[in-house]
Amino acid sequence: MGKIPVRMKAVIYSLSPFQQQVMSGLWKDLPHKLTKKVSENWISASLLIGPLLGTHLYVQNYLEREKQHHSTATIAAANAVIILASVDKLGDNSFKRDRNNFRLLTTVSFYPQ
């Protein structure tokens, strides 16, 4: 018994190199798809994004307060050194004459800008 080739009908699909559109279905009607996804899942998205955004804002606020605190402490310490140096230079007699200068220095020391 010999083998006889049998003709089979087949459909062969091919694309022309001039008409290939690899990702056209992904970009087709993209605004409508995004609107539908957001409207269906807005509760889940808010439950995810809400705590993340809140934590991020809290950390940024905390870092800013720490930066301001250290800046204020540095200014107050520098002003205290200036006051002590100016009091040592003034002495008892000149303190009465330069009373306004001393008040100005203490004001800057206790109320830094």
FIVEXKOL-214788 format. One record per atom (N, C-alpha, C): x, y, z; chain. Coordinates in nm, 2 decimals, padded with zeros to 4 digits. Layout:
# FIVEXKOL-214788
+--------+--------+--------+----+
!     px !     py !     pz ! ch !
+--------+--------+--------+----+
!      X !      Y !      Z !  A !
...
+--------+--------+--------+----+
This chain:
# FIVEXKOL-214788
+--------+--------+--------+----+
!     px !     py !     pz ! ch !
+--------+--------+--------+----+
!  00.08 ! -00.12 !  00.00 !  A !
!  00.00 !  00.00 !  00.00 !  A !
!  00.09 !  00.12 !  00.00 !  A !
!  00.07 !  00.20 ! -00.09 !  A !
!  00.14 !  00.32 ! -00.11 !  A !
!  00.07 !  00.44 ! -00.05 !  A !
!  00.15 !  00.54 ! -00.02 !  A !
!  00.09 !  00.66 !  00.03 !  A !
!  00.06 !  00.76 ! -00.08 !  A !
! -00.06 !  00.80 ! -00.09 !  A !
! -00.10 !  00.89 ! -00.20 !  A !
! -00.12 !  01.03 ! -00.13 !  A !
! -00.05 !  01.13 ! -00.19 !  A !
! -00.08 !  01.27 ! -00.13 !  A !
! -00.22 !  01.31 ! -00.15 !  A !
! -00.27 !  01.36 ! -00.04 !  A !
! -00.41 !  01.41 ! -00.05 !  A !
! -00.41 !  01.56 ! -00.04 !  A !
! -00.49 !  01.62 ! -00.13 !  A !
! -00.50 !  01.76 ! -00.13 !  A !
! -00.59 !  01.81 ! -00.03 !  A !
! -00.55 !  01.90 !  00.06 !  A !
! -00.64 !  01.96 !  00.17 !  A !
! -00.66 !  02.10 !  00.14 !  A !
! -00.78 !  02.14 !  00.17 !  A !
! -00.80 !  02.29 !  00.16 !  A !
! -00.76 !  02.35 !  00.29 !  A !
! -00.69 !  02.46 !  00.28 !  A !
! -00.64 !  02.53 !  00.39 !  A !
! -00.65 !  02.68 !  00.37 !  A !
! -00.67 !  02.75 !  00.47 !  A !
! -00.68 !  02.90 !  00.46 !  A !
! -00.55 !  02.95 !  00.53 !  A !
! -00.48 !  03.03 !  00.45 !  A !
! -00.36 !  03.09 !  00.50 !  A !
! -00.38 !  03.24 !  00.51 !  A !
! -00.35 !  03.29 !  00.63 !  A !
! -00.37 !  03.43 !  00.66 !  A !
! -00.23 !  03.49 !  00.65 !  A !
! -00.22 !  03.61 !  00.59 !  A !
! -00.09 !  03.68 !  00.59 !  A !
! -00.12 !  03.83 !  00.59 !  A !
! -00.02 !  03.90 !  00.63 !  A !
! -00.04 !  04.05 !  00.64 !  A !
!  00.06 !  04.11 !  00.54 !  A !
!  00.02 !  04.21 !  00.48 !  A !
!  00.11 !  04.28 !  00.39 !  A !
!  00.20 !  04.37 !  00.48 !  A !
!  00.32 !  04.38 !  00.44 !  A !
!  00.41 !  04.47 !  00.53 !  A !
!  00.37 !  04.61 !  00.52 !  A !
!  00.29 !  04.65 !  00.43 !  A !
!  00.24 !  04.79 !  00.42 !  A !
!  00.12 !  04.82 !  00.50 !  A !
!  00.05 !  04.71 !  00.55 !  A !
! -00.08 !  04.73 !  00.62 !  A !
! -00.07 !  04.67 !  00.76 !  A !
!  00.04 !  04.65 !  00.82 !  A !
!  00.05 !  04.59 !  00.95 !  A !
!  00.02 !  04.70 !  01.05 !  A !
! -00.07 !  04.67 !  01.14 !  A !
! -00.10 !  04.77 !  01.25 !  A !
! -00.10 !  04.68 !  01.38 !  A !
!  00.02 !  04.69 !  01.45 !  A !
!  00.04 !  04.59 !  01.56 !  A !
! -00.05 !  04.63 !  01.68 !  A !
! -00.05 !  04.75 !  01.72 !  A !
! -00.12 !  04.78 !  01.84 !  A !
! -00.24 !  04.88 !  01.82 !  A !
! -00.31 !  04.87 !  01.71 !  A !
! -00.42 !  04.96 !  01.68 !  A !
! -00.54 !  04.94 !  01.77 !  A !
! -00.56 !  04.81 !  01.81 !  A !
! -00.67 !  04.79 !  01.90 !  A !
! -00.66 !  04.84 !  02.04 !  A !
! -00.53 !  04.86 !  02.08 !  A !
! -00.51 !  04.92 !  02.21 !  A !
! -00.54 !  05.06 !  02.22 !  A !
! -00.51 !  05.14 !  02.12 !  A !
! -00.54 !  05.28 !  02.12 !  A !
! -00.68 !  05.32 !  02.07 !  A !
! -00.75 !  05.23 !  02.01 !  A !
! -00.88 !  05.26 !  01.96 !  A !
! -00.98 !  05.28 !  02.07 !  A !
! -01.04 !  05.40 !  02.06 !  A !
! -01.14 !  05.44 !  02.16 !  A !
! -01.09 !  05.44 !  02.30 !  A !
! -00.97 !  05.49 !  02.32 !  A !
! -00.90 !  05.49 !  02.45 !  A !
! -00.98 !  05.58 !  02.55 !  A !
! -01.02 !  05.70 !  02.52 !  A !
! -01.09 !  05.78 !  02.62 !  A !
! -01.22 !  05.71 !  02.67 !  A !
! -01.29 !  05.65 !  02.59 !  A !
! -01.41 !  05.58 !  02.63 !  A !
! -01.38 !  05.47 !  02.73 !  A !
! -01.27 !  05.39 !  02.70 !  A !
! -01.23 !  05.28 !  02.78 !  A !
! -01.19 !  05.33 !  02.92 !  A !
! -01.11 !  05.44 !  02.92 !  A !
! -01.06 !  05.49 !  03.05 !  A !
! -01.18 !  05.54 !  03.13 !  A !
! -01.27 !  05.61 !  03.07 !  A !
! -01.39 !  05.67 !  03.14 !  A !
! -01.47 !  05.55 !  03.20 !  A !
! -01.49 !  05.45 !  03.13 !  A !
! -01.56 !  05.33 !  03.18 !  A !
! -01.49 !  05.27 !  03.30 !  A !
! -01.36 !  05.25 !  03.29 !  A !
! -01.28 !  05.19 !  03.40 !  A !
! -01.29 !  05.27 !  03.52 !  A !
! -01.28 !  05.40 !  03.51 !  A !
! -01.28 !  05.49 !  03.62 !  A !
! -01.42 !  05.49 !  03.69 !  A !
! -01.52 !  05.50 !  03.60 !  A !
! -01.66 !  05.51 !  03.66 !  A !
! -01.69 !  05.37 !  03.73 !  A !
! -01.64 !  05.26 !  03.68 !  A !
! -01.67 !  05.13 !  03.75 !  A !
! -01.59 !  05.11 !  03.88 !  A !
! -01.47 !  05.17 !  03.88 !  A !
! -01.38 !  05.14 !  04.00 !  A !
! -01.34 !  05.26 !  04.08 !  A !
! -01.43 !  05.36 !  04.09 !  A !
! -01.38 !  05.48 !  04.16 !  A !
! -01.38 !  05.46 !  04.31 !  A !
! -01.46 !  05.37 !  04.36 !  A !
! -01.45 !  05.35 !  04.51 !  A !
! -01.32 !  05.28 !  04.54 !  A !
! -01.29 !  05.17 !  04.47 !  A !
! -01.17 !  05.10 !  04.50 !  A !
! -01.04 !  05.19 !  04.48 !  A !
! -01.05 !  05.27 !  04.37 !  A !
! -00.93 !  05.36 !  04.35 !  A !
! -00.92 !  05.46 !  04.46 !  A !
! -01.03 !  05.52 !  04.51 !  A !
! -01.02 !  05.62 !  04.62 !  A !
! -00.97 !  05.55 !  04.75 !  A !
! -01.01 !  05.43 !  04.77 !  A !
! -00.97 !  05.36 !  04.89 !  A !
! -00.82 !  05.33 !  04.88 !  A !
! -00.76 !  05.31 !  04.76 !  A !
! -00.62 !  05.29 !  04.75 !  A !
! -00.54 !  05.42 !  04.75 !  A !
! -00.59 !  05.52 !  04.67 !  A !
! -00.51 !  05.64 !  04.66 !  A !
! -00.53 !  05.73 !  04.78 !  A !
! -00.64 !  05.73 !  04.85 !  A !
! -00.66 !  05.81 !  04.97 !  A !
! -00.56 !  05.80 !  05.08 !  A !
! -00.54 !  05.68 !  05.13 !  A !
! -00.43 !  05.66 !  05.23 !  A !
! -00.29 !  05.69 !  05.18 !  A !
! -00.26 !  05.65 !  05.06 !  A !
! -00.13 !  05.68 !  05.01 !  A !
! -00.10 !  05.83 !  05.00 !  A !
! -00.20 !  05.91 !  04.95 !  A !
! -00.19 !  06.05 !  04.94 !  A !
! -00.18 !  06.11 !  05.08 !  A !
! -00.26 !  06.07 !  05.17 !  A !
! -00.26 !  06.12 !  05.31 !  A !
! -00.13 !  06.10 !  05.37 !  A !
! -00.07 !  05.98 !  05.36 !  A !
!  00.06 !  05.95 !  05.42 !  A !
!  00.17 !  06.04 !  05.36 !  A !
!  00.16 !  06.05 !  05.23 !  A !
!  00.26 !  06.14 !  05.16 !  A !
!  00.26 !  06.28 !  05.21 !  A !
!  00.13 !  06.34 !  05.22 !  A !
!  00.12 !  06.47 !  05.27 !  A !
!  00.16 !  06.49 !  05.41 !  A !
!  00.13 !  06.39 !  05.49 !  A !
!  00.18 !  06.39 !  05.63 !  A !
!  00.33 !  06.39 !  05.65 !  A !
!  00.40 !  06.31 !  05.57 !  A !
!  00.54 !  06.30 !  05.57 !  A !
!  00.60 !  06.43 !  05.53 !  A !
!  00.55 !  06.49 !  05.42 !  A !
!  00.60 !  06.62 !  05.37 !  A !
!  00.58 !  06.73 !  05.47 !  A !
!  00.47 !  06.73 !  05.54 !  A !
!  00.44 !  06.83 !  05.64 !  A !
!  00.54 !  06.81 !  05.76 !  A !
!  00.56 !  06.69 !  05.80 !  A !
!  00.65 !  06.66 !  05.91 !  A !
!  00.79 !  06.70 !  05.88 !  A !
!  00.84 !  06.67 !  05.76 !  A !
!  00.97 !  06.71 !  05.72 !  A !
!  00.99 !  06.86 !  05.72 !  A !
!  00.89 !  06.93 !  05.67 !  A !
!  00.89 !  07.08 !  05.67 !  A !
!  00.90 !  07.14 !  05.81 !  A !
!  00.82 !  07.08 !  05.90 !  A !
!  00.82 !  07.13 !  06.04 !  A !
!  00.95 !  07.10 !  06.10 !  A !
!  01.01 !  06.99 !  06.08 !  A !
!  01.14 !  06.95 !  06.13 !  A !
!  01.25 !  07.05 !  06.08 !  A !
!  01.24 !  07.08 !  05.95 !  A !
!  01.34 !  07.17 !  05.89 !  A !
!  01.32 !  07.31 !  05.95 !  A !
!  01.20 !  07.36 !  05.97 !  A !
!  01.18 !  07.49 !  06.03 !  A !
!  01.22 !  07.49 !  06.18 !  A !
!  01.20 !  07.38 !  06.25 !  A !
!  01.24 !  07.37 !  06.39 !  A !
!  01.39 !  07.38 !  06.41 !  A !
!  01.46 !  07.31 !  06.32 !  A !
!  01.61 !  07.31 !  06.33 !  A !
!  01.66 !  07.45 !  06.29 !  A !
!  01.60 !  07.51 !  06.19 !  A !
!  01.64 !  07.64 !  06.15 !  A !
!  01.62 !  07.74 !  06.26 !  A !
!  01.50 !  07.74 !  06.33 !  A !
!  01.48 !  07.83 !  06.44 !  A !
!  01.57 !  07.81 !  06.55 !  A !
!  01.60 !  07.69 !  06.59 !  A !
!  01.69 !  07.66 !  06.70 !  A !
!  01.83 !  07.71 !  06.66 !  A !
!  01.87 !  07.70 !  06.54 !  A !
!  02.01 !  07.75 !  06.50 !  A !
!  02.01 !  07.90 !  06.51 !  A !
!  01.91 !  07.97 !  06.46 !  A !
!  01.91 !  08.11 !  06.47 !  A !
!  01.91 !  08.16 !  06.61 !  A !
!  01.82 !  08.09 !  06.70 !  A !
!  01.82 !  08.13 !  06.84 !  A !
!  01.95 !  08.11 !  06.91 !  A !
!  02.02 !  08.00 !  06.88 !  A !
!  02.15 !  07.98 !  06.94 !  A !
!  02.25 !  08.08 !  06.89 !  A !
!  02.25 !  08.11 !  06.77 !  A !
!  02.35 !  08.21 !  06.72 !  A !
!  02.32 !  08.35 !  06.78 !  A !
!  02.19 !  08.38 !  06.79 !  A !
!  02.16 !  08.51 !  06.86 !  A !
!  02.20 !  08.52 !  07.00 !  A !
!  02.19 !  08.40 !  07.07 !  A !
!  02.23 !  08.40 !  07.21 !  A !
!  02.38 !  08.42 !  07.22 !  A !
!  02.46 !  08.37 !  07.13 !  A !
!  02.60 !  08.39 !  07.13 !  A !
!  02.63 !  08.54 !  07.11 !  A !
!  02.56 !  08.60 !  07.02 !  A !
!  02.58 !  08.74 !  06.99 !  A !
!  02.54 !  08.83 !  07.11 !  A !
!  02.44 !  08.79 !  07.18 !  A !
!  02.40 !  08.87 !  07.30 !  A !
!  02.50 !  08.86 !  07.41 !  A !
!  02.55 !  08.74 !  07.43 !  A !
!  02.65 !  08.72 !  07.53 !  A !
!  02.78 !  08.79 !  07.50 !  A !
!  02.82 !  08.79 !  07.37 !  A !
!  02.94 !  08.86 !  07.33 !  A !
!  02.92 !  09.01 !  07.35 !  A !
!  02.80 !  09.06 !  07.31 !  A !
!  02.78 !  09.21 !  07.32 !  A !
!  02.77 !  09.25 !  07.47 !  A !
!  02.71 !  09.17 !  07.56 !  A !
!  02.71 !  09.21 !  07.70 !  A !
!  02.85 !  09.21 !  07.76 !  A !
!  02.93 !  09.11 !  07.72 !  A !
!  03.07 !  09.11 !  07.77 !  A !
!  03.14 !  09.24 !  07.72 !  A !
!  03.12 !  09.28 !  07.60 !  A !
!  03.19 !  09.40 !  07.55 !  A !
!  03.14 !  09.53 !  07.61 !  A !
!  03.01 !  09.53 !  07.64 !  A !
!  02.95 !  09.66 !  07.68 !  A !
!  03.00 !  09.69 !  07.82 !  A !
!  03.00 !  09.60 !  07.91 !  A !
!  03.03 !  09.63 !  08.05 !  A !
!  02.92 !  09.70 !  08.12 !  A !
!  02.94 !  09.73 !  08.25 !  A !
!  02.83 !  09.79 !  08.33 !  A !
!  02.79 !  09.93 !  08.29 !  A !
!  02.89 !  10.02 !  08.27 !  A !
!  02.86 !  10.16 !  08.24 !  A !
!  02.81 !  10.18 !  08.10 !  A !
!  02.86 !  10.11 !  08.01 !  A !
!  02.81 !  10.12 !  07.87 !  A !
!  02.68 !  10.05 !  07.85 !  A !
!  02.64 !  09.96 !  07.94 !  A !
!  02.51 !  09.90 !  07.93 !  A !
!  02.40 !  10.00 !  07.94 !  A !
!  02.42 !  10.10 !  08.03 !  A !
!  02.31 !  10.20 !  08.05 !  A !
!  02.30 !  10.29 !  07.93 !  A !
!  02.41 !  10.31 !  07.86 !  A !
!  02.41 !  10.40 !  07.74 !  A !
!  02.35 !  10.32 !  07.62 !  A !
!  02.39 !  10.19 !  07.61 !  A !
!  02.34 !  10.11 !  07.49 !  A !
!  02.23 !  10.02 !  07.53 !  A !
!  02.14 !  10.07 !  07.61 !  A !
!  02.03 !  09.99 !  07.66 !  A !
!  01.94 !  09.95 !  07.54 !  A !
!  01.92 !  10.04 !  07.44 !  A !
!  01.83 !  10.01 !  07.32 !  A !
!  01.90 !  09.90 !  07.24 !  A !
!  02.03 !  09.90 !  07.22 !  A !
!  02.10 !  09.80 !  07.14 !  A !
!  02.08 !  09.66 !  07.21 !  A !
!  02.09 !  09.65 !  07.34 !  A !
!  02.07 !  09.52 !  07.41 !  A !
!  01.93 !  09.47 !  07.39 !  A !
!  01.83 !  09.56 !  07.40 !  A !
!  01.69 !  09.52 !  07.38 !  A !
!  01.67 !  09.47 !  07.24 !  A !
!  01.72 !  09.54 !  07.14 !  A !
!  01.71 !  09.49 !  07.00 !  A !
!  01.77 !  09.35 !  06.98 !  A !
!  01.88 !  09.33 !  07.04 !  A !
!  01.94 !  09.20 !  07.03 !  A !
!  01.86 !  09.09 !  07.10 !  A !
!  01.80 !  09.12 !  07.22 !  A !
!  01.72 !  09.02 !  07.28 !  A !
!  01.59 !  08.99 !  07.21 !  A !
!  01.54 !  09.10 !  07.14 !  A !
!  01.42 !  09.08 !  07.06 !  A !
!  01.44 !  08.99 !  06.94 !  A !
!  01.56 !  09.01 !  06.88 !  A !
!  01.59 !  08.92 !  06.77 !  A !
!  01.62 !  08.78 !  06.82 !  A !
!  01.67 !  08.77 !  06.94 !  A !
!  01.70 !  08.63 !  06.99 !  A !
!  01.57 !  08.55 !  07.02 !  A !
!  01.48 !  08.62 !  07.08 !  A !
!  01.36 !  08.54 !  07.12 !  A !
!  01.25 !  08.53 !  07.01 !  A !
!  01.26 !  08.62 !  06.92 !  A !
!  01.16 !  08.62 !  06.81 !  A !
!  01.23 !  08.61 !  06.67 !  A !
!  01.29 !  08.50 !  06.64 !  A !
!  01.36 !  08.49 !  06.51 !  A !
!  01.26 !  08.50 !  06.39 !  A !
!  01.30 !  08.55 !  06.28 !  A !
!  01.21 !  08.56 !  06.17 !  A !
!  01.24 !  08.45 !  06.07 !  A !
+--------+--------+--------+----+
